[in-house]
Amino acid sequence: NTFDFESVARETMEPQAWGYYSSGGDDEITLRDNHMAFQRITMRPRILVNVREIDMSTSFLGAASSLPLYFTATALAKLAHPDGEVGIVRAAHKAGVPYMLPTLSSYTLDEMLAARTPGQQLFAQLYVNPERSRSEEYVKKLEEAGVKALFVTVDAPQLGRREKDMRNKFTQQGSDVQGDDEDAGEVDRSQGATRAISSYIDPGLCWDDVPWLKSITKMKVLLKGVQCAEDAVMAYKAGLAGCVLSNHGGRQLDTCRSGIEVLPEVMEALREAGATREAFAVFVDGGIRRGADIFKAVALGAAGVGVGRPVLYSLASYGDKGIVRMVHMLQDELMMVMRLSGTPDVASITEKHVITKNLSDHIVPLPADNLVNGTYMPLMPAARL
């Protein structure tokens, strides 16, 4: 399962890289709850449905996918493996899923695009820079390269305090788009990779900038990092193509809700606002580790789910072949869950196949999750007495 890759990555990655990838905001409560929230949703299977053939394939934002999943953008993939984002591009093609190219990548945009197989469909993530012309130039290159959709990160006006990462000086290769900033001495490497990349991001980004974002590209524009129904409805009314319910992998504001917990209220509010799933796509990321997690997100209205750390951990463990193997594991699990739930294809998965009564109740007792407990490295005091 996906936790096997995490345990291998913890032993093989350099401390700086592990500190950056594994860390969450503050006390890492949201980091851990992202996965635990899925376990507060219980299954409601139907019987005597013909499930001899299971079809997991789907499409979203004009891109086909072998299952309702995409590789979400994660910065500095070379920290995991020398192949970095180029390896992830190759693995995404082999696994038949879209990959969201990150702005703060180890490789250049040209190098990532060159790694595509002909016809391969990609998305892209955007951190808006204070110098808007830099963002416009970057978006123009994405559109010219045929990228399908642009996901604008909106949950990071300031990057969170990720203390595992902050305890390391960042000495590895930084992001390609910050090359000029490095030369000008504007990158702080004294408190980990997060602080080093934070200077690129504009904290002044606001709703007034949405018309500008829509004006600079013909790509579908979505917001990545929505965490309540009101903002999802505002995005719909602003004419955007969708949103990702995300808390940045538990790396920003601690004790905020997981994307899967926010999903029911968002879908209800969008229905009341007149939005259809075809006109406004909703995605979820954070904490997806099992095929059942994918099923639950789709059942509650998600067009698909994004996975980040599992991609990095499997890349760090076994290169691009590890990523493909990780996806195959999720496909095997999802096929079993779909068959046992009586859902032969993605369209047949509905909210009637799950029970969410306990989702927002954080005091519901659960059995211990030994896979999480066995791989999670707790944040310890820095002082040694």
Secondary structure, 3 states (H helix, E strand, C coil): CHHHHHHHHHHHCCHHHHHHHHCCCCCCHHHHHHHHHHHCCEECCCCCCCCCCCECCEEECCEEECCCEEECCCCCHHHCCCCHHHHHHHHHHHHCCCEEECCCCCCCHHHHHHCCCCCCCEEEEECCCCCHHHHHHHHHHHHHCCCCEEEEECCCCCCCCCHHHHCCCCCCCCCHHHHHHHHCCCCCCCCHHHHHHHCCCCCCCCHHHHHHHHHCCCCEEEEEEECCHHHHHHHHHCCCCEEEECCCCCCCCCCCCCHHHHHHHHHHHHHHCCCCCCCCEEEEECCCCCHHHHHHHHHCCCCEEEECHHHHHHHHHHHHHHHHHHHHHHHHHHHHHHHHHCCCEHHHCCHHHEECCCCCCCCCCCCCCHHHHHHCCCCCCCCCC
